[in-house]
Amino acid sequence: MKRAALTAEHKIVRVELSERSYDIEIGAEIISKAPEFFAARTKISHAILITDDQVRPLYGEPIARACAAAGMRTTLLSVPAGETSKSITMADRLWNESLDAGADRKSVVIAVGGGVVGDLGGFIAASFARGLAFFQVPTTLLAQVDSSVGGKVGINLPSAKNMVGAFWQPQGVLIDVDVLQTLPEREYRAGLAEVVKYGVILDPEFFAFLENNVEAINRRDQNALTHVIARSCQLKADVVQADERETTGLRAVLNYGHTFCHAFEATCGYGELLHGEAVSIGMLCASRLAELLERIPAEVTERQLKLLTALGLPTTPPKVDIDQVMAAMQRDKKVEHGRLQFVLPTTLGHVELVGDVPANLAKRAINDGD
């Protein structure tokens, strides 16, 4: 598989998926070149930019103006910021607003924002007129390293996250590390959880890099971020290339910590915990569960706890009804015939999907984190 092209300021990760292949371009001060990035990959006569109310003045409106100046008919749509916008109601609104704007099968969707905007915008692209081309311009660290890569798009149901959606690959992903300078501290740190995840599941050397560069990462050093984002994207791209539609089970490794994470999010109410915060807590629960199953020594959990703490992430499970959490887990997509399955480490850098895990051990893994 191809590796990322490396320079100090600019990197390209190629996601190889036959005719659905695309580039992830990563660098500093490149968002101003967005129209050229789009036009180089597909002909655009009508661009539908989807953003949220917070990102709109920062990046949505400037990109829309730049696209218009480049000769593209441009429609800018925005939704309220936050997880609650990833809903059937909001999708219905965007479908109709796109229709009112004269969208047709040649229109191109450009998602400018965090993971919610990327997932929602991608779902609009996948479903409107049976599928429109689209681009991702992720503006949060979480979206840059995770949700913008791999083609998963969708919306939430009230009681189940990401339950309605599709696999719909973008034409390209444009990542400007400088946009992270405007990201609120809590949002920035939430994204770091997914970065740590890649080290745990696939790359112990990358995990060690994170341990050794905490100070640079915490101050959002440009070069450190470019490397961290490019490596995270490459690791995810490698998995997606091998299992694009989750048919072989390989892509399940990306869900490390997410069975606990999604249950916490649903039980707390979407928006109470940021996704990355729930991932941080969920990874530690999964690691403790692996300890209880005697799959790993305590040191593996301790290293994760130390790094996540140093990066300012929460590590203690929320105070919620444990039975509600367990009920939410039963709605996880990895459940088979009512039996819980978890992605669990066997060592730092390798995880496996483990089935038929006793519910009482999953409860202990949560309670032991208090």
VOGU-3710 file (C-alpha; in Angstrom, 3 decimals, decimal comma):
1> mkraaltaeh> 0,000/0,000/0,000  1,170/3,528/-0,736  2,495/5,644/2,096  1,960/9,323/2,657  4,118/11,653/0,578  6,247/13,526/3,119  7,493/17,084/3,282  7,817/19,460/6,221  4,760/21,519/5,290  2,635/19,430/2,957
11> kivrvelser> 1,572/15,797/2,717  -0,706/13,778/0,478  -2,317/10,498/1,477  -3,813/8,529/-1,393  -6,813/6,328/-0,575  -6,689/3,533/-3,158  -10,196/2,282/-3,913  -10,124/1,538/-7,641  -12,377/4,036/-9,446  -13,329/5,563/-6,062
21> sydieigaei> -9,720/6,477/-5,174  -9,025/9,970/-3,898  -6,398/12,220/-2,306  -6,271/13,610/1,184  -4,219/16,797/0,964  -2,753/18,030/4,264  -0,829/21,215/4,891  -0,766/24,752/6,244  -2,492/27,720/4,599  -4,010/25,602/1,822
31> iskapeffaa> -7,705/26,266/2,440  -7,446/29,364/0,224  -6,739/27,014/-2,682  -9,959/25,042/-2,146  -11,601/25,909/-5,513  -8,523/24,705/-7,401  -8,505/21,495/-5,345  -12,155/20,835/-6,227  -11,884/21,785/-9,895  -8,846/19,571/-10,424
41> rtkishaili> -10,920/16,523/-9,454  -14,322/17,083/-11,012  -16,174/19,610/-13,146  -18,307/21,847/-10,924  -21,056/24,020/-12,347  -23,073/24,135/-9,095  -21,453/23,817/-5,674  -23,647/23,186/-2,622  -21,621/24,072/0,458  -22,973/22,615/3,705
51> tddqvrplyg> -21,598/24,018/6,948  -22,784/24,927/10,455  -23,564/28,258/12,062  -20,210/28,432/13,877  -18,008/27,459/10,935  -19,979/29,491/8,379  -18,355/32,911/9,015  -14,871/31,439/9,565  -14,560/29,129/6,563  -17,941/28,468/4,922
61> epiaracaaa> -18,473/31,981/3,583  -14,843/32,513/2,432  -14,830/29,200/0,548  -18,241/29,996/-0,966  -16,958/33,387/-2,169  -13,820/31,780/-3,586  -15,870/29,155/-5,434  -18,156/31,847/-6,843  -15,130/33,875/-7,938  -13,849/30,758/-9,721
71> gmrttllsvp> -17,015/30,659/-11,808  -19,035/28,095/-9,870  -22,705/28,729/-9,139  -22,655/28,477/-5,361  -25,283/27,690/-2,734  -24,319/27,970/0,945  -26,471/26,058/3,446  -25,915/25,902/7,179  -27,282/23,963/10,133  -27,056/24,550/13,882
81> agetsksitm> -23,739/23,400/15,322  -23,780/20,169/17,313  -24,660/16,481/17,177  -28,408/17,104/17,231  -28,186/18,375/13,622  -27,298/14,855/12,447  -30,997/14,028/12,255  -33,769/13,044/9,885  -35,338/16,472/10,377  -32,183/18,298/9,320
91> adrlwnesld> -31,590/15,968/6,372  -35,132/16,641/5,177  -34,518/20,388/5,434  -31,282/20,176/3,441  -32,835/17,991/0,730  -35,564/20,573/0,213  -33,221/23,560/0,386  -30,996/21,881/-2,198  -34,018/21,286/-4,414  -35,107/24,913/-4,023
101> agadrksvvi> -31,590/26,003/-5,034  -31,930/24,142/-8,329  -29,715/21,184/-7,427  -29,588/18,369/-9,930  -27,481/15,265/-10,557  -24,526/17,405/-11,689  -24,411/19,431/-8,462  -21,481/18,807/-6,119  -21,748/18,847/-2,310  -18,874/20,351/-0,313
111> avgggvvgdl> -18,983/19,666/3,437  -17,130/22,370/5,407  -17,018/21,697/9,121  -16,574/19,050/11,755  -17,716/15,453/11,861  -21,408/16,287/12,145  -21,303/18,434/9,003  -19,187/15,858/7,174  -21,485/12,964/8,045  -24,654/14,957/7,340
121> ggfiaasfar> -23,337/16,610/4,182  -22,059/13,288/2,905  -25,436/11,688/3,583  -27,160/14,439/1,608  -24,699/13,813/-1,225  -25,235/10,045/-1,116  -29,029/10,261/-1,090  -30,024/13,321/-3,161  -30,790/12,452/-6,785  -29,411/8,964/-6,030
131> glaffqvptt> -25,936/10,290/-5,385  -23,922/13,477/-5,913  -20,161/13,944/-5,965  -18,845/15,544/-2,783  -15,754/16,864/-1,062  -14,757/17,111/2,564  -13,098/20,173/4,107  -12,874/19,082/7,761  -12,316/21,898/10,253  -11,975/19,934/13,495
141> llaqvdssvg> -9,167/17,578/14,428  -11,640/14,751/15,001  -13,031/15,111/11,500  -9,577/15,495/9,959  -8,214/12,249/11,383  -11,349/10,141/11,419  -14,788/10,934/10,040  -13,660/12,630/6,810  -11,712/9,514/5,769  -13,306/6,285/4,629
151> gkvginlpsa> -16,660/7,203/3,151  -18,993/6,538/6,082  -21,823/9,078/6,027  -25,096/9,161/7,896  -27,412/10,491/10,551  -28,526/9,438/14,020  -31,823/8,015/15,185  -32,957/9,278/18,606  -31,819/6,074/20,307  -29,010/4,885/18,030
161> knmvgafwqp> -26,005/6,777/16,682  -25,120/6,505/12,962  -27,878/3,970/12,341  -29,019/5,436/9,000  -26,387/6,059/6,369  -24,285/4,852/3,482  -20,750/4,256/2,259  -20,094/7,203/-0,065  -16,501/8,116/-0,844  -15,563/11,759/-1,401
171> qgvlidvdvl> -13,784/13,058/-4,493  -11,127/14,445/-2,192  -10,400/15,706/1,318  -8,679/19,038/1,936  -7,112/19,431/5,396  -5,606/22,736/6,481  -3,885/22,364/9,864  -4,094/26,120/10,464  -7,868/25,944/10,941  -7,174/24,126/14,201
181> qtlpereyra> -5,883/27,388/15,676  -9,475/28,650/15,869  -10,795/25,388/17,329  -11,990/25,629/20,964  -9,724/23,818/23,404  -12,279/21,173/24,302  -12,950/20,360/20,635  -9,244/20,144/19,874  -8,550/17,741/22,731  -11,530/15,595/21,780
191> glaevvkygv> -9,923/14,991/18,394  -6,749/13,743/20,015  -8,610/10,693/21,340  -8,990/9,276/17,827  -5,296/9,994/17,196  -4,343/7,952/20,270  -6,681/5,202/19,068  -4,661/4,698/15,889  -1,525/4,098/17,907  -3,264/1,548/20,139
201> ildpeffafl> -4,868/-0,430/17,333  -2,272/-0,306/14,567  1,041/1,423/15,274  2,984/1,215/18,551  5,733/3,454/17,107  3,145/6,158/16,427  1,849/5,747/19,988  5,405/6,292/21,251  5,710/9,384/19,021  2,612/10,808/20,703
211> ennveainrr> 4,021/10,039/24,156  7,276/11,815/23,247  5,644/14,879/21,672  2,865/15,769/24,099  4,123/19,335/24,584  4,227/20,120/20,844  0,822/18,538/20,294  -0,724/20,455/23,187  0,484/23,788/21,785  -0,765/22,838/18,296
221> dqnalthvia> 2,641/22,954/16,641  2,141/23,110/12,876  4,705/20,462/11,901  3,709/18,090/14,703  0,062/18,357/13,660  0,838/17,799/9,994  2,655/14,574/10,879  -0,006/13,433/13,361  -2,871/14,047/10,933  -1,097/12,488/7,938
231> rscqlkadvv> -0,129/9,363/9,885  -3,639/8,996/11,301  -5,158/9,365/7,826  -2,701/6,850/6,366  -3,468/4,278/9,038  -7,190/4,647/8,489  -6,735/4,604/4,703  -4,842/1,310/4,950  -7,788/-0,259/6,790  -10,420/1,243/4,490
241> qaderettgl> -8,539/0,020/1,407  -8,606/-3,530/2,787  -12,241/-3,471/3,963  -14,137/-0,555/2,438  -17,636/-1,720/3,380  -16,904/-3,689/6,550  -17,435/-7,046/4,879  -14,306/-8,827/6,121  -14,348/-7,591/9,706  -10,987/-5,832/9,374
251> ravlnyghtf> -12,514/-2,360/9,498  -14,038/-3,220/12,877  -10,653/-2,491/14,492  -11,395/1,208/13,969  -14,219/0,840/16,494  -11,861/0,333/19,424  -13,573/1,841/22,469  -16,638/2,751/20,451  -19,056/0,169/21,873  -18,668/1,824/25,270
261> chafeatcgy> -18,372/5,262/23,673  -21,636/5,131/21,731  -23,480/3,736/24,759  -22,233/6,617/26,922  -23,220/9,162/24,268  -26,717/7,730/23,890  -27,258/7,421/27,656  -25,979/10,905/28,470  -27,885/12,428/25,576  -26,143/13,455/22,362
271> gellhgeavs> -24,072/16,570/22,946  -23,379/16,120/26,658  -20,126/14,298/25,905  -18,153/15,203/22,816  -17,533/12,124/20,669  -13,777/12,214/21,271  -14,309/12,513/25,009  -16,522/9,429/24,934  -13,904/7,633/22,806  -11,223/8,397/25,408
281> igmlcasrla> -13,337/6,934/28,197  -14,470/4,044/26,009  -10,923/3,030/25,085  -9,968/2,742/28,736  -13,099/0,696/29,455  -12,218/-1,629/26,563  -8,644/-1,920/27,786  -9,790/-2,762/31,323  -12,155/-5,353/29,827  -9,190/-6,884/27,980
291> elleripaev> -7,352/-7,026/31,319  -10,322/-8,786/32,953  -10,256/-11,313/30,107  -6,492/-11,727/30,699  -5,669/-10,605/27,169  -3,252/-7,822/28,166  -1,163/-6,764/31,170  -2,140/-3,684/33,192  0,744/-1,737/31,638  -1,113/-1,425/28,321
301> terqlkllta> -4,025/0,302/30,043  -1,698/2,447/32,159  0,144/3,823/29,120  -3,157/4,782/27,508  -4,369/6,395/30,730  -1,156/8,399/31,111  -1,166/9,653/27,514  -4,867/10,524/27,452  -4,473/12,390/30,748  -1,434/14,303/29,453
311> lglpttppkv> -3,482/15,330/26,404  -6,221/16,698/28,649  -8,880/14,103/27,888  -11,460/12,722/30,351  -10,811/9,202/31,584  -13,612/8,568/34,097  -16,963/7,093/32,988  -19,941/9,452/33,308  -22,337/9,043/36,217  -25,156/7,300/34,386
321> didqvmaamq> -27,357/4,289/35,046  -25,223/1,245/34,261  -28,251/-0,767/33,145  -29,149/1,940/30,619  -25,580/1,815/29,315  -25,803/-1,961/28,917  -29,141/-1,635/27,136  -27,603/0,899/24,755  -24,766/-1,526/24,028  -27,309/-4,079/22,855
331> rdkkvehgrl> -28,136/-1,680/20,011  -24,496/-1,560/18,874  -23,974/-2,609/15,246  -21,447/-5,276/16,325  -24,008/-7,185/18,430  -24,780/-10,585/16,934  -27,753/-12,647/18,114  -27,935/-10,552/21,278  -24,307/-11,247/22,226  -21,929/-8,398/22,938
341> qfvlpttlgh> -18,789/-8,045/20,833  -15,895/-5,731/21,601  -12,710/-4,637/19,854  -10,018/-5,431/22,427  -6,212/-5,147/22,479  -3,892/-8,130/22,608  -0,866/-5,835/22,805  -0,193/-2,177/22,117  -0,569/-1,856/18,343  -2,923/-4,786/17,762
351> velvgdvpan> -6,605/-5,396/18,514  -9,122/-8,113/17,732  -12,903/-8,419/17,626  -13,918/-10,556/20,596  -17,372/-12,109/20,737  -19,693/-13,445/23,424  -18,241/-11,219/26,179  -20,076/-11,683/29,511  -22,142/-8,602/30,370  -20,957/-8,643/33,983
361> lakraindgd> -17,339/-8,139/32,869  -18,355/-5,205/30,671  -20,065/-3,676/33,700  -16,939/-4,201/35,796  -14,807/-2,523/33,144  -17,017/0,569/33,498  -17,287/0,529/37,274  -13,535/-0,024/37,760  -12,924/3,301/36,031  -14,779/5,319/38,684
//
